[in-house]
Amino acid sequence: MNNTNHDILVAKGCHGARKLKGTIVVKGSKNDALQALAASLLFGSPLTLTNVPAIEDIARLGNLLTALGVAITEDKKLGKKSLTLDTSQLHSATLDDDIAKKLRASIILTGPLLARRGEAHFPHPGGCVIGERPIDLFLDGFAKLGASITIRNGRYHLTAPRDGLRGAEIFFRNQTVTGTECFMLTAVLTKGQTVLKNCALEPEIESLGKFLVREGARIRGLGTTTITIDGGPLLKSLRPSYEIIPDRIEAGSFLILGALLMRELTITRCEPGHLDAVIAFLRSAGATIKIEPRQIIIRATPRQSYRALPLTTHEYPGFPTDLQALMAVFLTQATGESRIFETIFEGRLGYLETLARMGAEVHIHNQHQATVGGPTLLTGREVTSPDLRAGLAYLIAGLVAKAETIIHNVHCIDRGYEKIDERLAMLGFNIKRHHSP
Ligand code: EPZ
């Protein structure tokens, strides 16, 4: 990735025009790839991951693993990136502070390290500033598996009992995506039976779990809220290879872009079945969406008007919190008042203040609820991306607006969207990246 922390994007607004027609290919899922990198710790032989997105978060998690002694080789064929991870020389269980503090997904490594090395040492994980993002559910789970936990100078030190972790029943007080992923992986290397209850239902979890079962793991209940794992030694599979599933949040982002800005957009190499909530919402608002195997086509007339609708985020398969900001941009162009209720995170509405500066009609009631009125004419502004998803929301708002929008902190967007400026420019949008020295 050749961008720096100081890159900026300059987007020329379409001022509400919808003339473009094109096709965009969806990349591999960031959040599937992150957990799949952690899954390499379950194998005695090298794990190959294909369809890996070329984004910052993957590079960062890869750096964390390399520092632990994991050998990672990269291959690129037909524009698709593969990684092969060899953990045979794993020599440490201490996560690098600087990297782990920037990446929430670093927490997924801690359980498999604890199970494989008998210890894990790490800082409080970082990541998008969308709320406090505690890790109490992880610490409770590790304690249930028999680990001892000490906290010194803001770092967590986990130690397994001498004879290793023991399977246990873990009920997640609230559904946690990386918590479910972390403990599913940990339990594969934990003697005895582990029963995880109130698991998250994200499709990435079911997909990776089914792959692990194919490679010899004993996991039941995938796709339900109760997952049972009978653990044991490292998986003995000879040449395990896992294809990262399409990024449903990227696909959903493009659906919203298409509804707002294009006469017709074909979104290919995606999994429409992972987008029910987003498709249902857009269709209820009046969008014309055609679903085909592995692709979705969205059409909009130049005068297309959309209905305002209440938007409530919910764990999968409900409306994804990661698309809340982008759908708020859509709602600034819908006719009427829309109530937004962000139920997952308590700090994920801040971007609305910037949309208001662009001309959106916004009222923030509390940390979880806001109202957006429309349709409103947006005007380009100079803005700074606060996190990955809000950053893309600003870019789309800038394309809807009149005049120019300048976006700082573009590396936030690069964390989760591969070459987003180049890919949207290929559709005909006027977006330029400026590398500042
Ligand atoms: C994952 O974060 C995703 N990140 C997030 O995507 C996504 O927004 C989120 O799930 C919800 O879908 C990755 O997969 C790397 P949670 P995660 O644990 O696992 C609370 C993006 O843009 N909680 O499901 O960290 C937590 O505060 C990112 O791709 C605890 O209270 O989210 C939140 O309110 C942003 N204690 C709720 O649970 C804990 O120990 C759900 O969080 C853990 C979580």
Boltz pocket constraint, residues with backbone or C-beta under 6 A from the ligand:
constraints:
  - pocket:
      binder: B
      contacts: [[A, 30], [A, 31], [A, 34], [A, 104], [A, 105], [A, 128], [A, 131], [A, 132], [A, 133], [A, 134], [A, 135], [A, 136], [A, 137], [A, 138], [A, 174], [A, 175], [A, 176], [A, 177], [A, 178], [A, 179], [A, 200], [A, 321], [A, 322], [A, 343], [A, 344], [A, 345], [A, 346], [A, 388], [A, 389], [A, 416]]
      max_distance: 6.0
